[in-house]
Structure formats: C-alpha cells, structure tokens
Amino acid sequence: MASLGFGIDLALKRRDAGAAVPASAIASLQVLPANGLQAVDGADAADANGWVAKVVLPDDGVSTFDPTRIVLTVSDPGFDASGAATTVVRTIRGTAVLRKQYPNQTQRLNSASGGVRTVHFALDDDVYQGSTLVSGQALAGYYGAAASGAIGGMSNGSTRAYPKPLFAWVNMHHERATGGSYAVEGVAFHRHAMNGRQVACVQYQARDAQAVANLSATVSASVPQLSTIQTKGQIAEVYAASVSLANLAQADLCRVNAKVYPWLGDATAVLDLLTDGVSVSGDATTINPQTPLRFLNDKTGGYGGACAIVKPGGTATGSGKVAAGYGGLGATAADAYPTIAAALTALQSYNQANKGHTDPAGGTIYLSEDAAGAGATHGVGNTSASAAGKCWVEIVKDPGATGTVKAQLAGANVAQASMLRWGCPFEINAGNFNGGSGNTGNTWVAFRGNAINAVASTSAPFNYGFAHSYFENVTMTGGANMPLPFFGFGGTARIQVRCVGLLFEDMPAVLANRYAIQPFTLIGCRFANGFFDDGNWSVNWDSCDGGVICNTQFLKTQAACVLASGALPGGYARGFALVQNVIERTNTASSPALQLGADGTTQAFTNFVEFHNTLPGAGGAGANIGRTNRAYADVAGAAGVLKRITSRFNVWYDCNIKTDTFTTNTTASGRTGNWRSRYHVGDRGNVSVLGDDQGFAVSASGTTWLGEVWPGDGKASAASIGFVNNAAGTSGAGDYRVTGGSNDAYGRVAGSSSSGVTIGGAAVPLAALRFDIAGVARKTDGNGAAGAYERTDI
C-alpha cells in the first residue's frame, strides 16, 4: 500500500500483521529542541521543550505506532547525600501521540510522506539540556507486529534547564544566638524528590558582617527529622543542623546561607541563597523564604540578656531595676516598671550604658502581677519611642506569676516599636497595632508560643502597618471577634507573613470570603475557614515567588485557595512548593477548593511542586464541591503562556485542565503553554476520584479536562478513597487519614524495584518524604499512599 503524503492520523487504519517493521527501522529519535513543536503545529513558541520526542521510521501504510513501547534510558548528573557529584539514571517512556491544536484536535502529529512516517509523542518525564540519552529500546509491537530492538540515531535537543529546589526557613530572622552554636532548620522541596527525601542534602554556613566576612564551618543535613522549633500543628520534616559561632564576630548581625542540593541536576540546579535569594544586598527588608537567615551572634552574652519586670503597681523609674538575668526581680513594686513602654525605655538606657547599643534589643520583659494569684492585664500602649536593634525584645509572662497574666491590645492604631516578640498570653479588645512607618518601612512584629484571643472585634488586622509579621506555635481564638491578622488587607498595607505551627481555631465563616492568607511561608498550620490567595500583590512589599505551604490544613474553606492568580508582579520564576496539605471545601455547590493558574489567568509559572496533598471533595460529577482547577489556558490571553506543575502522589476529587479545546475561547491560536501539564509529564501516583469535573477519563480528542494522558501508578475516575471522616460538602472539619484494607490511595508510590531510577548505580524508591502530615513514617516499599496521610493498615 502506498504511503500518504499528507499529515493525517493513520492510527485508525486496519492493521496488516504481515507488514511488520523491525526495530532497527527507526531511523532516528530526537527529543525536540526549543520551539520544536512550533515548526510542525504552530505551538510551543516559548518552550525549552524536553518532553516531546520525534521518531522517524519507514511507513508501511497500515500499522499503528504505540509510543508506550518506546523506552529510553537517560543519564543525568546529580548529587548524593554528602553533596558530592554522582550519576542518576532514569527510565523514561513514551505515553501518547500528540494531537494537533484546535480546531484540528482529532488529528495526531503522526504523518507519512514518501514512505517515511514521522511521529511526535509525549514522554512521561522531562529530558534536560544536560541529560544524556544512553540507550533506547523499542519493545515488540511498537509498530504493527514489529519485533523489539535497540533504537539508534538518538539525539537530545532539549534546552530545558535543571530546576532548582525550593526552600524556607523554620527559624525566624533576628534570633539572638548564645553559647557556642546556633541551631537552624529549613524545609526543602524539589521536582525530582526520591529516595524518601525531597533533596539530597542541605549545607549551612554562617558569615558575619565584617568587611571581609568570617565564615563558620559548613555543616550538612541529609536525613530529614521532625522539627523541634515547631511544637504546634502538624510537625514538618526539616533539614536541621547546628552552626558554630566560634569564628564569627561578637555582636554582628550574621547570615546563614543554605545551599540545597537536589538528587538530580548539575551545579546550576543547586539553590544558593546568597546568589539565588531575594534581595541579596538588602535582605533586611524581606522575609521571603529564599533569603539568607539573619541572626545576632551574642556568643559572649555581651549584647543582650538584660531583663525588666512589669507590674500594674510598679514604681521603678530609670534603668536601675534592669538586671542582666531574671534573678527573681519583681518581689516588690519598687523593683517593677508600671508599663511595657517604661520597661522598654529602661532596657534601652541600660543597654546604652552597659551593652554598647542604644535600643532595648536582646532584652526580656516579664509581665507579672502585684500579688501571687492576683493576675494582671497589661495594656500594650504606645511603644513607638523605642528603637529597633539587631534582634528581638522578648515580652513573656513572669514564670513566677501564678494568676492569669496577659497583654491587652485596645484602641485603634496603637503605635508600636519594631522588633517586639510577644510570647505572653495576648488579648485583643477592639484594637490594632500600627507599625508607625510600617506601610513603607522595615518594621517587624512576632508572636511565639502563646495564645491570642479576641474578646471584641476590630475593623482591621491587628498587625496592620507592619511590613513583616511572624506567627510561630501560636493558637488564635475568638470566633466572630477574630480580627483576621495578616489576611489580605488592602489600602497601603504591606504585610509579609511567615507562619509556623499557627492554629487558627475558629475564624468566623462570615468573614472567610473577605480576606485571604498571602502565602509566603505556611508550615504546619491549621486554619478553620481560612484560605490562601496571592491576588493582592499590588500593595505588597515582596512577592511570594519561591513560597512554601507544607503540612498545613485548610478546613471548612468557603472560598477557593488560589496561586498564580495573575496579580503577582513578575510571575513565578522560582516556583512554589505546595506539599502535604489538606484543603477541604464545605457546602458551596460546584465550587473549587484549589486553583493553580486557573480560571482565566494569564500568568506564566514554572517549577510548581505539588506533592502528597489531599483534596477530598464531594457531590458527584457536574456539581462537585472541592474540585481542583489547574494550569488553565482557557482565554485568548493565555496563548504562549507557559504553565508547568509537577504533581505526584496527590488525592484529588477531580482534576481539571482547560486548554485550547475549551470552546468558550476558540478564536485564539497557540493556547498550548499548558500542554506539558495536560500530558502529565513528570506526574506520578495521583488519584482523581471523578477523573475530571464531568466524571470523565482521558479521551483522545483532548476535549475532556483531565488531560491527554493519565500518568503511571495513578488512578482516575471512580476511585474509592476511604477517609476516617470525609466532611467535604458539609459543615467541614473532617479527618482525612486514609483507612480500610482496600483503598485506591494505597500503593501509589513506586518502590526501588519499579521506580526506574538509580543514584550512583543503586536503585531508589520514588518516595518523596520521610514522614506524613501526622509524623507517621512514609513507606518506601511500593505500598505507600497518595495524599497527606500515610496508610497504617500494614
């Protein structure tokens, strides 16, 4: 039969078993170069490619080409647990022959001319510019009745760079380090997580502020452990180490650098905060996750350590009742200061006379009571006269007080000094802070290890006016009175927030749609009615590009969680890590729980790492609650906009990816920037209960929303996931531990025998984390579960 000279799909032709082509007949295989699809279908205009292969072979006119029988062995540089260079070898397979763009989506990029067949097909993982195509195998039946055999003539045209890891500090900036060392913790994530860890190792090194910086010894962390800094919420796994202070100058504001080594990638893939981080030369203005960690080196105790007592009946003046240590102060009214502001002034004077700096930094204020068991409520008051130093001023409850002692914020725009860290019980009574110049300046406030309770409502976030806000191991309550700290406040407020172990227990549902958490760093938190949204960036200090949300529960959400909304200046170049979270949508009909670059957005993003999340959902096809919309190219403005997500081991109620075939906007061409996500390149082990929003599985027409191909080790459509309590679609606050002896979430994480990956010649599992959201050890033997919780039945 003569070959056809025009590009139509021949896949439906009747197979002639006698027309087999031997494997050696594949003349060439090429991983496409940048703009490689543009030449054949007008697509891919700004893409480095790396996920499409082209094969050329003799055409027999009747047989069907099966890309799933093409198997490549690909070698990449990588790193071992010590940060030393090694070699990573992957098995990469073909998945599906690419279709053409709308309106020709029923045709494949599978054509014959002059007796030669050319086929373009997707790969199940990325090939990078630094990758080497070691070998290729065409398995039996790859084209008609062709026998198996080696593929020759292979070439790699990919110009895709190796992705860098994502990283966030668990430590606060501006801690005061004493003694011989400083303990640091960070979370790290990477698109090529494997071997039970997200990255190979993290190396930490501190430097002081001298003109020629003194450096500490480099220390390395390669095995994640559960955080010791985080004590509330869902404890995150961290890369922890202790940095020596011996070589660093006393009283310098030092910086810890983190170098994060991925398992796969060359030197360009190593994240180095000193060169890749945010605001490297002026980093005191940001708490963006990718910023070197600032701390005050007080190894001799010569900078801080002063303390003062505050009592309602205190009569102390001047700095004569400040001491370098707690020492049982506060026994009499004469030993105590009457207000927090007075104690700050006394600390400042004491430090000037005894410590060499004119600010209260490094001091501690103990809030006490006039008599044992009497309790005391200390008004916050105006503290703006105090200068900020290099580290925090601690405000805590006197450990000798036996009654209820708390600080109380009352009144609007109570002017506050920067660098106060509140560790005492804290009450909000119809008031809010004002950071003075915080709308445009570098002002800081922190809450750590305390309970914050609202007893009366306030019209503004109580940390209004601070450029930087920290919440660490804090429990917030107050019901309808909650003032919604750090949530997306408009006007001129520029608020960057980092939260570790924050439990936001009862935010009122009536306010849940008004403000959203702006996601810089959220680690191990729990929110009732809270959600995140990056859509208010026109008024913010810095972007959350490179941000991290991990081990966090968003329960009873009544608005979609949103990333890549289109409002972030500059888009997402560093990327974002959304790892091991629960997002539960309550009783709002046909509503998304998560939108990643979806629903009409035209913002480019790359290096989105989405692993082990649980989005339970409810309601059934066509009217479901809690769906996930992702990487949409549904509007004309999305033409040429690249949207890339790597999704592994997630549980979704459904998976919607609108693209060029979405017929509301069919006039624009080139809406192919989300095709890598449509073909699920790099995805593994996901479970989609419904398939997509209409209850469909993948279709060859490209008109369903689940994508063009479903990844290996996954399950789509009619999946059965057993949770302890699925409360999505009701009043919420369910329990999303997986349960039962049979569960479609089980067995989604490939073990060493089936991963197709070796590091330094040793096979490794694809397990991406050491612990689940509850601290349970993740399974690495092939039985591991998708979603935020590991199985416990075996």
C-alpha positions, 0 to 999 in steps of 0.5 A, a space after each residue: 500500500 502506498 504511503 500518504 503524503 499528507 499529515 493525517 492520523 493513520 492510527 485508525 487504519 486496519 492493521 496488516 500483521 504481515 507488514 511488520 517493521 523491525 526495530 532497527 527501522 527507526 531511523 532516528 529519535 530526537 527529543 525536540 529542541 526549543 520551539 520544536 513543536 512550533 515548526 510542525 503545529 504552530 505551538 510551543 513558541 516559548 518552550 525549552 521543550 524536553 518532553 516531546 520526542 520525534 521518531 522517524 521510521 519507514 511507513 508501511 501504510 497500515 500499522 499503528 505506532 504505540 509510543 508506550 513501547 518506546 523506552 529510553 534510558 537517560 543519564 543525568 548528573 546529580 548529587 548524593 547525600 554528602 553533596 558530592 557529584 554522582 550519576 542518576 539514571 532514569 527510565 523514561 517512556 513514551 505515553 501518547 501521540 500528540 494531537 494537533 491544536 484546535 480546531 484540528 484536535 482529532 488529528 495526531 502529529 503522526 504523518 507519512 510522506 514518501 514512505 517515511 512516517 514521522 511521529 511526535 509523542 509525549 514522554 512521561 518525564 522531562 529530558 534536560 539540556 544536560 541529560 544524556 540519552 544512553 540507550 533506547 529500546 523499542 519493545 515488540 509491537 511498537 509498530 504493527 507486529 514489529 519485533 523489539 530492538 535497540 533504537 539508534 540515531 538518538 539525539 537530545 535537543 532539549 534546552 530545558 534547564 535543571 530546576 532548582 529546589 525550593 526552600 524556607 526557613 523554620 527559624 525566624 530572622 533576628 534570633 539572638 544566638 548564645 553559647 557556642 552554636 546556633 541551631 537552624 532548620 529549613 524545609 526543602 522541596 524539589 521536582 525530582 524528590 526520591 529516595 524518601 527525601 525531597 533533596 539530597 542534602 542541605 549545607 549551612 554556613 554562617 558569615 558575619 558582617 565584617 568587611 571581609 566576612 568570617 565564615 563558620 564551618 559548613 555543616 550538612 543535613 541529609 536525613 530529614 527529622 521532625 522539627 523541634 522549633 515547631 511544637 504546634 500543628 502538624 510537625 514538618 520534616 526539616 533539614 536541621 543542623 547546628 552552626 558554630 559561632 566560634 569564628 564569627 564576630 561578637 555582636 554582628 548581625 550574621 547570615 546563614 546561607 543554605 545551599 540545597 542540593 537536589 538528587 538530580 541536576 548539575 551545579 546550576 540546579 543547586 539553590 544558593 541563597 546568597 546568589 539565588 535569594 531575594 534581595 541579596 544586598 538588602 535582605 533586611 527588608 524581606 522575609 521571603 523564604 529564599 533569603 539568607 537567615 539573619 541572626 545576632 551572634 551574642 556568643 559572649 552574652 555581651 549584647 543582650 540578656 538584660 531583663 525588666 519586670 512589669 507590674 500594674 503597681 510598679 514604681 521603678 523609674 530609670 534603668 536601675 531595676 534592669 538586671 542582666 538575668 531574671 534573678 527573681 526581680 519583681 518581689 516588690 513594686 519598687 523593683 517593677 516598671 508600671 508599663 511595657 513602654 517604661 520597661 522598654 525605655 529602661 532596657 534601652 538606657 541600660 543597654 546604652 550604658 552597659 551593652 554598647 547599643 542604644 535600643 532595648 534589643 536582646 532584652 526580656 520583659 516579664 509581665 507579672 502581677 502585684 500579688 501571687 494569684 492576683 493576675 494582671 492585664 497589661 495594656 500594650 500602649 504606645 511603644 513607638 519611642 523605642 528603637 529597633 536593634 539587631 534582634 528581638 525584645 522578648 515580652 513573656 509572662 513572669 514564670 513566677 506569676 501564678 494568676 492569669 497574666 496577659 497583654 491587652 491590645 485596645 484602641 485603634 492604631 496603637 503605635 508600636 516599636 519594631 522588633 517586639 516578640 510577644 510570647 505572653 498570653 495576648 488579648 485583643 479588645 477592639 484594637 490594632 497595632 500600627 507599625 508607625 512607618 510600617 506601610 513603607 518601612 522595615 518594621 517587624 512584629 512576632 508572636 511565639 508560643 502563646 495564645 491570642 484571643 479576641 474578646 471584641 472585634 476590630 475593623 482591621 488586622 491587628 498587625 496592620 502597618 507592619 511590613 513583616 509579621 511572624 506567627 510561630 506555635 501560636 493558637 488564635 481564638 475568638 470566633 466572630 471577634 477574630 480580627 483576621 491578622 495578616 489576611 489580605 488587607 488592602 489600602 497601603 498595607 504591606 504585610 509579609 507573613 511567615 507562619 509556623 505551627 499557627 492554629 487558627 481555631 475558629 475564624 468566623 465563616 462570615 468573614 472567610 470570603 473577605 480576606 485571604 492568607 498571602 502565602 509566603 511561608 505556611 508550615 504546619 498550620 491549621 486554619 478553620 475557614 481560612 484560605 490562601 490567595 496571592 491576588 493582592 500583590 499590588 500593595 505588597 512589599 515582596 512577592 511570594 515567588 519561591 513560597 512554601 505551604 507544607 503540612 498545613 490544613 485548610 478546613 471548612 474553606 468557603 472560598 477557593 485557595 488560589 496561586 498564580 492568580 495573575 496579580 503577582 508582579 513578575 510571575 513565578 520564576 522560582 516556583 512554589 512548593 505546595 506539599 502535604 496539605 489538606 484543603 477541604 471545601 464545605 457546602 458551596 455547590 460546584 465550587 473549587 477548593 484549589 486553583 493553580 493558574 486557573 480560571 482565566 489567568 494569564 500568568 506564566 509559572 514554572 517549577 510548581 511542586 505539588 506533592 502528597 496533598 489531599 483534596 477530598 471533595 464531594 457531590 458527584 460529577 457536574 456539581 462537585 464541591 472541592 474540585 481542583 482547577 489547574 494550569 488553565 489556558 482557557 482565554 485568548 490571553 493565555 496563548 504562549 503562556 507557559 504553565 508547568 506543575 509537577 504533581 505526584 502522589 496527590 488525592 484529588 476529587 477531580 482534576 481539571 485542565 482547560 486548554 485550547 479545546 475549551 470552546 468558550 475561547 476558540 478564536 485564539 491560536 497557540 493556547 498550548 503553554 499548558 500542554 506539558 501539564 495536560 500530558 502529565 509529564 513528570 506526574 506520578 501516583 495521583 488519584 482523581 476520584 471523578 477523573 475530571 469535573 464531568 466524571 470523565 477519563 482521558 479521551 483522545 480528542 483532548 476535549 475532556 479536562 483531565 488531560 491527554 494522558 493519565 500518568 503511571 501508578 495513578 488512578 482516575 475516575 471512580 476511585 474509592 478513597 476511604 477517609 476516617 471522616 470525609 466532611 467535604 460538602 458539609 459543615 467541614 472539619 473532617 479527618 482525612 487519614 486514609 483507612 480500610 484494607 482496600 483503598 485506591 490511595 494505597 500503593 501509589 508510590 513506586 518502590 526501588 524495584 519499579 521506580 526506574 531510577 538509580 543514584 550512583 548505580 543503586 536503585 531508589 524508591 520514588 518516595 518523596 518524604 520521610 514522614 506524613 502530615 501526622 509524623 507517621 513514617 512514609 513507606 518506601 516499599 511500593 505500598 505507600 499512599 497518595 495524599 497527606 496521610 500515610 496508610 497504617 493498615 500494614 
